[in-house]
Amino acid sequence: MVPDGPCPLRGSLTTVVHVSVNRTSSPRHPSAFRAVAVVAALALGAAACSSDENDAITTTSAATADTTGESTTTSITPLPMGDIVATALTNQVFTELAGLALDAGLVEALRGGPFTVFAPTDMAFGKLPLDLLHAVQDQPELLATVLTHHVVEGAIAPDQMVEGELTTLAGTTLTVTKVGDQFYVDGNPVGAGVQATNGYVYVMADVLVPAVGTITDVAVAFKDCCFGTLVTAVTEAGLAETLAGEGPYTVFAPADAAFAAMDQATLNAALADPSGLLTTVLLHHVIPGKFNIDQLPEGEIETAAGDTIEITKLDGKTFVDGVEILVQNVQASNGTIHVIGEVLLPD
């Protein structure tokens, strides 16, 4: 029975989310959003005494999460728990996204719309190096850009999805492609979609990283967390201007940990010969053309160094000369970056 007068549970979802506990995967920022069960209970309670279409609605379905961590596995089916924010908060697979939206002050904005959200799961954020995630969190404008890069105005139903370009709320572009029956956004597979009261939410097994500049700009932007050695090496070899050029290029970018794991004698020898060995090693990580993962062909590909690397794909993972791509499809204005955990050495 619906009580007369104001609903005791009414209130913005911003207020509701503050009752939860801190994220464990990203402890630098004590954002509150882990107690999804509490949020769900409050959201459902609000629905019981409200006619507001943005308040959560009840459902008898259950969300199921894939535990394989594969990029191509998008079997999660979210619950239609009300508006887009309520859907994110009441599905335990989107807690990281919900917390970041709270950090960026986007919760209330996402209750408007209609919007289409390509929503990364917690597993998707788990693929990112923690230092990279912290680097984004530490820059409020960049965080807002990354999050709104996942949001498109208008409600795009699954049967309305078509190939082409979409303009996001960040003012960036998402490219939709299709291989067989599978749609991709910037090379990342699009999973199950669910209709919310103010749009659609699609499950994404990867975070969509917008272009914040050229390949050189992206590396410099994340220099402190991830690409310090790479930026130094590219600068020493005189390739910074090249990788900031028209391109397009695809770069398999070793993170700092990859250089740290190298044989130090080999690394020192390369750094001591910037115009020779170092340039060859760096260009061995670059191929002409822009290739997202869905467009990257298997087999041997010629590099900018004039030699070849071999691309293989197995169980939803992509490997370069046997080295797994850890973070895929980082967009740049003149190409794409794929982050790897080892340095590729030419023969």
C-alpha positions in Angstrom: 0.0 0.0 0.0 1.4 3.4 -0.9 1.4 5.8 2.0 0.0 9.3 1.8 2.4 12.3 1.8 6.1 12.4 0.9 7.8 9.1 0.4 10.3 8.5 3.2 12.8 7.0 0.8 12.5 9.6 -1.9 15.7 11.5 -2.8 18.3 11.7 -5.4 20.4 8.7 -6.2 23.4 10.9 -5.3 22.2 10.8 -1.7 21.4 7.1 -1.9 24.9 6.1 -3.1 26.6 7.8 -0.2 25.5 5.1 2.2 27.9 2.5 0.6 31.5 1.7 1.4 34.8 2.5 -0.3 36.1 0.9 -3.4 38.7 -1.7 -2.8 40.2 -1.8 -6.3 41.0 1.9 -6.3 41.8 3.0 -2.8 43.2 6.4 -3.6 39.8 8.0 -3.8 37.4 7.1 -1.0 34.2 7.2 -3.2 31.2 5.5 -1.7 29.5 3.0 -3.8 30.2 -0.6 -2.9 27.1 -1.7 -1.0 25.0 -2.3 -4.1 22.5 -4.4 -2.2 21.7 -1.5 0.1 21.3 0.8 -2.9 19.0 -1.7 -4.7 16.8 -2.0 -1.6 16.5 1.8 -1.3 15.9 2.2 -5.0 13.2 -0.5 -5.0 11.6 1.1 -1.9 11.6 4.4 -3.7 9.8 2.8 -6.7 7.1 1.4 -4.4 6.0 4.9 -3.4 6.7 7.0 -6.5 5.4 7.6 -9.9 8.6 9.3 -11.1 9.8 7.4 -14.2 13.4 8.0 -13.1 12.9 6.2 -9.8 13.9 2.5 -9.9 11.3 -0.1 -10.9 11.1 -3.7 -9.7 12.2 -6.7 -11.7 12.3 -10.4 -11.2 15.3 -11.1 -13.5 18.8 -11.8 -12.2 22.1 -10.4 -13.5 24.7 -12.9 -14.4 28.4 -12.0 -14.7 30.9 -13.8 -16.9 34.0 -14.7 -14.9 36.4 -15.5 -17.7 37.6 -11.9 -18.2 37.7 -12.3 -22.0 37.2 -9.2 -24.1 34.8 -11.0 -26.4 32.7 -12.4 -23.7 29.7 -10.1 -23.0 27.2 -12.5 -21.5 26.2 -10.2 -18.6 22.6 -9.3 -18.8 21.9 -6.2 -16.5 18.7 -5.7 -14.6 16.3 -3.0 -15.9 16.2 -1.2 -12.5 14.9 2.2 -13.6 16.9 5.0 -15.1 20.5 4.6 -16.3 22.0 5.6 -13.0 19.7 3.2 -11.1 20.5 0.4 -13.5 24.3 0.9 -13.0 23.9 1.1 -9.2 21.7 -1.9 -8.7 23.8 -4.2 -10.9 26.9 -5.3 -9.1 28.9 -5.5 -12.3 28.9 -1.7 -12.7 30.1 -0.5 -9.3 33.4 0.9 -10.5 31.6 2.9 -13.2 29.1 4.2 -10.7 31.8 5.3 -8.3 33.7 7.2 -11.1 30.5 8.9 -12.2 30.0 10.0 -8.6 33.6 11.3 -8.5 33.0 13.3 -11.6 29.7 14.7 -10.5 27.8 13.1 -13.3 25.1 11.2 -11.5 22.4 13.7 -11.8 23.2 14.6 -15.4 22.8 10.9 -16.3 19.3 10.9 -14.9 18.3 13.2 -17.9 18.5 12.0 -21.4 17.5 10.0 -23.2 21.0 8.5 -23.5 22.8 5.4 -24.7 25.6 4.3 -22.4 28.3 1.8 -23.4 29.0 0.8 -19.8 32.3 -0.9 -18.8 32.0 -3.6 -16.2 34.2 -3.9 -13.1 36.2 -6.5 -15.0 36.8 -4.0 -17.8 38.2 -1.5 -15.3 40.2 -4.3 -13.7 42.1 -4.7 -17.0 43.5 -1.2 -16.6 46.8 -0.7 -14.7 45.8 0.8 -11.4 48.3 3.6 -11.9 46.6 4.5 -15.1 43.2 4.5 -13.4 44.6 6.7 -10.7 46.1 9.1 -13.3 42.7 9.6 -14.8 41.0 10.1 -11.4 43.6 12.7 -10.4 42.6 14.9 -13.4 38.9 15.8 -13.0 38.5 17.1 -16.5 40.1 14.0 -18.0 37.9 11.8 -15.8 34.8 13.6 -17.0 35.9 13.3 -20.6 36.6 9.6 -20.3 33.2 8.9 -18.7 31.2 11.0 -21.1 33.1 9.4 -24.0 30.9 6.4 -23.2 27.6 8.3 -23.5 25.7 9.2 -26.6 22.5 11.3 -26.8 19.4 9.4 -27.8 18.2 5.9 -27.0 19.7 3.4 -29.5 17.9 0.1 -29.2 19.7 -3.1 -30.1 17.7 -3.4 -33.4 18.7 0.2 -34.2 22.4 -0.3 -33.9 24.2 0.4 -37.2 27.7 0.8 -38.4 29.0 4.4 -38.5 30.2 7.2 -36.2 28.5 8.4 -33.1 29.2 11.7 -31.3 29.5 11.4 -27.6 28.7 13.9 -24.8 32.4 14.5 -24.6 32.4 15.8 -28.1 34.5 12.8 -29.2 33.7 10.2 -31.8 32.9 6.5 -31.4 33.2 4.2 -34.4 30.7 1.4 -34.7 31.7 -1.6 -36.8 30.2 -5.0 -37.3 31.8 -8.4 -38.0 29.2 -11.1 -38.6 26.5 -10.5 -36.0 28.8 -8.8 -33.5 28.9 -5.1 -33.2 32.1 -3.3 -32.0 32.6 0.2 -30.6 36.1 1.5 -31.3 37.1 -2.2 -31.7 35.6 -3.3 -28.5 32.7 -5.9 -28.6 29.3 -4.6 -27.6 27.5 -6.9 -25.1 24.0 -7.2 -24.0 21.8 -4.2 -24.0 19.0 -3.3 -21.5 16.4 -0.6 -21.8 16.3 1.9 -18.9 13.6 4.4 -18.4 15.8 7.1 -20.0 17.7 5.1 -22.6 19.8 2.0 -23.1 22.8 0.5 -21.3 25.2 -1.8 -23.2 27.6 -4.1 -21.4 31.2 -3.4 -22.4 34.1 -5.7 -21.5 36.6 -3.0 -22.1 36.9 0.7 -21.2 36.7 3.1 -24.1 39.7 5.4 -24.1 39.1 8.7 -26.0 41.8 10.4 -28.1 43.4 13.1 -25.9 45.8 14.1 -28.8 48.3 12.4 -31.0 50.1 9.2 -30.1 52.9 11.2 -28.6 50.4 13.4 -26.6 48.8 10.3 -25.2 52.1 8.8 -24.1 53.1 12.1 -22.5 49.7 12.5 -20.8 50.3 9.1 -19.0 54.0 9.4 -18.7 54.1 9.5 -14.9 52.0 6.4 -14.4 52.8 4.2 -17.3 55.0 5.4 -20.1 57.9 7.3 -18.6 60.6 5.0 -20.1 58.9 4.9 -23.5 58.6 8.7 -23.7 62.3 9.0 -22.7 63.3 6.5 -25.4 61.1 8.0 -28.1 62.5 11.5 -27.3 66.1 10.2 -27.3 65.5 8.5 -30.7 64.0 11.7 -32.2 60.7 9.9 -32.9 58.4 12.1 -30.9 57.6 14.4 -33.9 57.1 11.3 -36.2 54.6 9.8 -33.8 52.8 13.1 -33.6 52.6 13.3 -37.4 49.7 12.6 -39.7 50.1 8.8 -39.6 48.0 6.9 -39.0 50.0 4.5 -36.9 49.2 1.6 -34.6 51.7 1.4 -31.7 52.2 -1.6 -29.4 53.3 0.4 -26.4 55.4 -1.3 -23.6 54.5 0.0 -20.2 57.2 1.0 -17.7 57.1 -2.4 -16.1 58.0 -4.0 -19.5 61.2 -2.0 -19.7 62.0 -2.7 -16.1 61.8 -6.4 -16.8 64.2 -6.2 -19.8 67.7 -7.4 -19.6 69.5 -4.2 -18.4 72.5 -4.7 -20.7 70.2 -4.9 -23.7 68.3 -1.8 -22.5 71.5 0.2 -21.9 72.9 -0.9 -25.3 69.8 0.4 -27.0 69.7 3.7 -25.1 73.4 4.2 -25.9 72.6 4.0 -29.6 69.6 6.3 -30.1 69.8 6.7 -33.8 70.5 3.1 -34.5 69.5 0.2 -32.2 67.1 2.2 -30.1 65.3 3.6 -33.2 65.0 0.1 -34.6 63.6 -1.4 -31.4 61.0 1.4 -31.1 59.9 1.3 -34.7 59.5 -2.5 -34.3 56.5 -1.6 -32.2 54.9 0.5 -34.9 52.9 -0.5 -37.9 51.5 1.8 -40.5 47.7 2.3 -40.4 45.1 2.5 -37.7 44.0 -0.9 -36.4 41.6 -1.5 -33.6 41.6 -5.1 -32.3 38.7 -6.1 -34.4 40.5 -4.8 -37.5 43.9 -6.3 -36.7 44.6 -9.2 -39.0 46.2 -12.4 -37.9 49.6 -13.3 -39.4 52.7 -11.4 -40.2 52.6 -7.6 -40.5 55.5 -5.4 -41.6 56.6 -2.8 -39.0 57.9 0.7 -39.5 61.4 -0.7 -38.9 61.1 -2.8 -42.1 60.9 -6.2 -40.3 57.8 -8.1 -39.3 55.7 -9.0 -36.2 53.2 -11.8 -35.9 49.6 -11.3 -34.7 47.7 -14.2 -33.2 44.3 -14.4 -31.6 43.2 -17.0 -29.2 40.2 -17.3 -26.8 39.3 -13.7 -27.2 42.9 -12.5 -26.5 45.3 -10.9 -29.0 49.0 -11.5 -29.0 51.9 -9.7 -30.7 54.9 -12.0 -31.2 53.4 -14.1 -28.3 53.0 -11.1 -26.0 49.5 -10.4 -24.9 47.8 -7.0 -25.4 46.8 -5.9 -21.9 44.9 -2.7 -22.7 43.5 -2.4 -26.2 42.2 0.3 -28.5 43.5 3.4 -26.7 42.5 6.0 -29.3 44.7 8.8 -30.6 44.0 11.5 -33.2 46.5 9.9 -35.5 46.1 6.2 -34.7 45.7 3.6 -32.0 47.7 2.4 -29.0 47.7 -1.1 -27.6 49.5 -1.5 -24.3 51.7 -4.6 -23.8 53.6 -5.9 -20.9 56.9 -6.8 -22.6 59.3 -5.1 -25.0 59.3 -6.6 -28.4 62.9 -7.2 -29.7 63.6 -7.6 -33.4 65.7 -10.6 -34.5 
